[in-house]
Amino acid sequence: MATKTWKLGEIARGGIITAEVKGSKVTIIGKDWDMSAGTKRGSCQKNAEEWTRVEIDVVSSFSFSQLYDFLTDLTSSYYANKIIEWVETKLNTKISRW
């Protein structure tokens, strides 16, 4: 399983987005910034509280749209595309757009 966390602060609702890839399953998790751990990007946010999550099987149709729509609800289209690009590197394939 591959996991990456983006600490985007004000650029994302909640401030933190975590992506997990396991096989063909992709999980995107939105978390609230843990202010007790600090406000800087380098602060440890491992105890940040999860407030939203989506799990998508990327072999299904419309998986790109589902991922993109969920991510753009959390952050900008720029970061949504960056997160999807990272997911595709872990899948070793492009997610079908159609």
Secondary structure, 3 states (H helix, E strand, C coil): CEEEEEECHHHCCCEEEEEEEECCEEEEEEEECCHHHCCCCCCCCCCCCEEEEEEEECCCCCHHHHHHHHHHHHCCHHHHHHHHHHHHHHHCCCCCCC
